[in-house]
Amino acid sequence: MAATLLLVYAGATVLTLGFWVWQTGIFEPAPRILVRVAAALAAALGLYRRQRWAWWLGLLVATWLVAGAIRAIAVGQLSGLAARRPYPLLDYLQFAVSFGSVAAALALLVAPSSRAALHATSSAPGSSGER
């Protein structure tokens, strides 16, 4: 389920980026955004394949994205940047979807059942964590 939530984040972010570039013609934030999307996709793919490293990557990526979202909303509100954005409703919708999906993925990854599943997969006889 955490992998699916990371895919929801990636999809929402790519759609928002496409809309932003289409409306403004500004490509400047695209590389930073695509790095975040690539990291989320790598973690999601590894989680779907039940790779041990993917749990750690998912935890790292989800923590990084949640912290970045909290910082972005705080800076945007405190500086007044949010009020000057051309599509504030789209910004809030994208924030709600992306923050909600990544925060839920993080909660699922740190849940005891997730850690137990990781240990069960890695300690199975003859299992090296790869297929």
C-alpha positions in Angstrom: 0.0 0.0 0.0 2.9 2.4 0.7 4.2 1.8 -2.8 0.8 2.7 -4.2 0.7 5.9 -2.2 4.2 6.9 -3.5 2.9 6.3 -7.0 -0.1 8.6 -6.3 2.4 11.3 -5.1 4.5 10.8 -8.3 1.4 11.0 -10.6 0.0 14.1 -8.9 3.3 15.8 -9.0 3.9 15.1 -12.7 0.4 16.3 -13.6 0.9 19.5 -11.6 4.3 20.1 -13.1 2.9 19.6 -16.6 0.0 22.0 -15.9 2.5 24.6 -14.5 4.8 24.4 -17.5 1.9 24.5 -19.9 0.4 27.6 -18.2 3.6 29.6 -17.5 6.2 28.2 -19.8 8.7 28.2 -16.9 10.8 25.0 -16.8 13.1 26.1 -14.0 11.6 24.0 -11.2 11.3 20.8 -13.4 14.7 19.2 -12.6 14.2 19.4 -8.8 10.7 18.1 -9.1 11.7 15.2 -11.4 14.4 14.1 -8.9 11.7 13.8 -6.2 9.5 11.9 -8.6 12.3 9.6 -9.6 13.2 8.8 -6.0 9.5 8.1 -5.2 9.2 5.8 -8.2 12.4 3.9 -7.3 11.1 3.3 -3.8 7.7 2.3 -5.1 9.1 -0.2 -7.6 11.4 -1.7 -4.9 8.5 -2.0 -2.5 6.3 -3.7 -5.1 9.2 -6.2 -5.6 9.6 -6.6 -1.8 13.2 -5.6 -1.8 14.8 -4.9 1.6 16.6 -1.8 0.4 13.3 -0.3 -0.8 11.9 -0.1 2.7 14.9 2.0 3.7 14.7 4.1 0.5 11.0 4.5 1.0 11.5 5.6 4.6 14.2 8.1 3.5 12.2 9.5 0.6 8.9 9.8 2.4 10.6 11.6 5.4 12.4 13.9 2.9 9.2 14.7 1.1 7.1 15.2 4.3 9.8 17.5 5.7 10.0 19.4 2.4 6.3 19.8 2.2 6.0 21.2 5.7 8.9 23.6 5.0 7.3 24.7 1.7 3.9 25.4 3.1 5.4 27.3 6.1 7.7 29.4 3.9 4.9 30.1 1.4 2.5 31.2 4.0 5.0 33.3 6.0 6.4 35.1 3.0 3.1 35.8 1.3 4.2 33.8 -1.7 1.0 31.6 -1.5 -1.2 34.6 -2.0 0.7 35.7 -5.2 0.4 32.3 -6.9 -1.7 32.2 -10.1 -3.7 29.1 -9.2 -3.9 28.9 -5.4 -6.7 26.2 -5.5 -4.5 23.9 -7.6 -1.6 24.5 -5.2 -3.7 23.6 -2.2 -5.1 20.6 -3.9 -1.7 19.4 -5.0 -0.4 19.9 -1.5 -3.2 18.0 0.0 -2.9 15.0 -2.3 0.9 14.9 -2.3 1.4 15.5 1.5 -1.5 13.2 2.4 -0.2 10.3 0.2 3.4 10.6 1.3 2.5 11.1 5.0 0.3 8.0 4.8 3.1 6.1 3.1 5.5 7.1 5.8 3.0 6.0 8.5 2.6 2.6 6.8 6.4 2.2 6.4 7.0 2.8 10.1 4.1 0.6 11.3 5.2 -2.5 13.2 3.5 -4.8 10.6 5.6 -3.3 7.9 8.9 -3.8 9.8 7.8 -7.4 10.7 7.1 -8.1 7.0 10.6 -6.8 6.2 12.2 -9.1 8.7 10.1 -12.1 7.6 11.2 -11.5 4.0 14.8 -11.1 4.8 15.1 -14.0 7.2 13.3 -16.6 5.1 15.5 -19.7 4.4 17.3 -19.3 1.2 16.2 -15.8 0.7 18.7 -13.1 -0.1 16.1 -10.4 -0.6 16.1 -10.7 -4.4 14.1 -12.8 -6.8 
